[in-house]
Amino acid sequence: MSCSNRFSKVGTLVALAALWVMHTALAQAQVGDKVVLPFLTIDRTEVTIAQFERYVRATGTVTRAEKEGGGFEYGAGWERRPGWSWRKPDGVPARSDMPAVHLDFAEAQAYCRWAGGRLPTGAEWQKAGFTESRDAPPAPWLQGRTYPWTTGDSPQGANTSDTDPWPRAAPAGATRAGVNGLFDMGANVWEWTTDTQGPARRTVGGSWWYGSFNMKADVVAFKPADFYAVYIGFRCVYDHQAPAPGKDKAQP
């Protein structure tokens, strides 16, 4: 290899490494961010392992998956996986920016309450996920438009079972940002909502296990509220605070 070619290859590797560092820093910056919309505020990403760990340290919570021998994955039917929990979604140590899963509805709701929010209704989640509501969204997003996918005009960029860079769940902020600047409103992991059908609650968005068809707004998927599995996570929403009586909202 000539000296010039060697330097060229080294330069390419350095450039790629720099891009990876920049991408990682950007993704980490998104975790914990909230997007303020006219009708509510919503987490920009799914709740992560690091976020749930802070809650566990503050409250002493031990989840059902931890107490009952591990979370579930679908194999020959639903199969319990020993040792799988929000700490180790696939049974091995995971990155702290991976989505927190193996949590049932009540456990997800408890976290949101602790964080000052709540789980969304199905209608709230869908409006945030499909209708661009920011006052001045960046191109190519159009304010007021309802998109066919949470990622825009196509499902490209979401983490599904179709060909993409992620064989299972993706870290928060790693996929393509979608409507309202939100990540993974379609695919990656299902998300709990408060919609009720008997003892079940509605999950929305689809996951890495399925193709993009489960990302669509008309998909109705209820799961037992006490169920927990490797591909069910959540995000929180926060109600806007009404201004105090006699206070002018325009005051600095």
N, C-alpha and C positions, 0 to 999 in steps of 0.2 A: 504494500500500500504506500503510495507516495505521501510525502509530508503534507502536501496541500489537501489530499483526500482525507488524511487522518484528522487534520484540523477541522475540515468541513464536517466530518462525522461527530467529532467532539462538540462542535458548535451546535449541531442539531440536537444532540442529547441534552446539552445545557438548556437550549431553548425549550425543549419538551418538559424538562424538569421544572423550569420556571413557570410554564403554563400550568402544570399540575399543582404547584404550590399556590399560584394565584386562584385556581379553581377551588382548591381545598379551603383556602382562606375565605373565599366568597361564600361557599356552602356553609361554613361554620358561622359566618355572620348572619345567615338567614335563620338559623336555629334560635328559637326564642322570640323572633320578631313577630309582631302582630300587624295585621293589615286593617286599617280603619275604613269601613264602608259606610254608606249613609244609614243603613239599617242595623248594623252591628259591627263589632270588631272580631276578627278571627285569627287564629294562629296561622302563620305563613306556611309552616310545615307540620307534619304529624309529630306528636309528642315523642321525644327521643328517650333512649335509655338514660342518658345523663340527666335529663329533666325529671324523669320518674325516680331516679336515684336520690335526687335532692328531696323529693317528697317523702320517700321511704325513710331517709335519715331524719327528717323533721317529725315524722308521725309514728315511726316504728312499725309501719304496715308490713305484713307478710301476706303475699297474695295466695290465692287458692291453688294456683299451679305449683307454687313452692310447697304448700302444705299437703297437697294431695298426690304428689309423686310425679309431677311434670305435665306439660301442656300437650295438646293434641295436634296431630298432623294426619292428613288423609292418606291412607295406604290401601289396605284391604278393608275399607271402612275406616272409621275414626279410630286411630291408634294413639295411646298415650306414649309419649317419649320421655323416659326418665331423665330428670335433670334439666329439661327444657323449661325455661321461664323467661320473664322479661329480661333477666340478667344475661341469659344465654339462649337466645331465641332458637338456635339450631343445635343446642347442646354443647357448644364450645364458646369461649370468650369472644365477645363481639365488640365492634367499634361503638363508642359512646354516642355517636350520632346516628345509629340505626334506630328505626322506629320501635317503640316499646309495644310488645305484643304479648300474647298469652294472658290477656286481661279481660275479665268479663265486664258486662255493662256497668254494674255497681262500682267496680274498682276504677273504671275509667271516669265515671261521674264523680266519684270521691276525689280523684286527682283534680279534676276541673274545678270543683268547689274550693278545694284548698288553694288553687291558683287564682281564685277570684272570678271564675267563670262557670261554665256549665257545658254540657254536651248540646249540640244543635238539634233542632227539629230537622226532619227530612227536607221540608220546604226551605228552611234557612240555608241548609247545606247546599241544596241545588241552586238556589239563587246566587250564592257566593261562588259556586263552582262553574256555572254556565253563563251567567249574565255579567258582562263587564260593567262595573258600577263605579269605578274610580272617576273622579272629576276630570282628570287630564291624563289618561293612560298613554304610555309610550306606544309608538308604532310597533306592530301593525294592529294593535287592539283598538276597537271602536267603542266609545262610551255608549251604553244603552243596548248594545247588540247581545243577543243570546246565541251562543255558539253551539254547534252540534256535539262538540267534545270539550272536556275541561281543558284540553291542550289547544283548543282553537278550531281550525277547520278540518283537522285530522287528528288521529290518536298518536301520530308520530312523536317520539320523545318521551312517551310514558313507559313505565316498567311493567310489561305484561309477559305472558308466556310466549309471545311472538319474539322474533329475533331482536335482541337489544343487548347492551353491555352487561346486564345484571341477571345472573342465573336464578337468584332468589330476591330477597328484599334489597332495596337500594338505600344508601344513607340519605338522610334528610338534606334536601337542596341539591342532590346530585343529578336529578332528572331535569327535564325542561320546565321552566316556569310557565304556568298557564294563565287562564282567565283571572283577573284581579291580582296577578303576581303571585298566585298560590302554587305550591308544589304538591304533586301527588294527590290532587283531588280525584284523579282517575288513576286506578291501578296502584301498584306497590303494595299497600295493605288495605283491606276493608276498613271502614271507619264506622263506629257506633253512632247512631242518632237516637232520639227519644221517641220516635214513632213506635206505636205499640200495636201488637196483634196478639191478644191474649198474653201469655207469659213471654212472648218473644219481642225482640226489638229489631228495628230495621238497620241493616248495615248497607253502606253505599260506596260506590266508586270502583268496586272490583279489586283485584290484587294481581300479584306477579304469577299466581297459580293459573290464572285464566287469560284468555285472549281479550282483545280490546272491546269485544261486544258487551262485557259487563261494566264498562265505563259509561254507558249511555244513561241518560236521565230517566228513561222509562223502565229501567231495571228495578224490580222490587224483590229484595232479598232479606227475609227475616230469619233471625237466628235466636235460639233460646237465650234469654238474658243472662243465664248463669253459665254460658258456654265460653270457653277460651281456647284459642288456637294460634298456630304459628303465623297466620296471615290476617289476624284481626287486630287493628290498632285504633287510634282515635286522634282527634284534635279538639280543642276547646273553642268556644265563642264567649264573648263578653258583651253584656248589655251596656249601651251608652248611659252615662250618668246624666240625669236631668239637672239643669242649672239650678243652683240654690235660689230660693225665693228672693226677689229684689235685686238679683245679680244680673248685670248686663253681660251677655255672652261676648260682646265685642271688647270688653275691658281687657287690658294687657295682664 
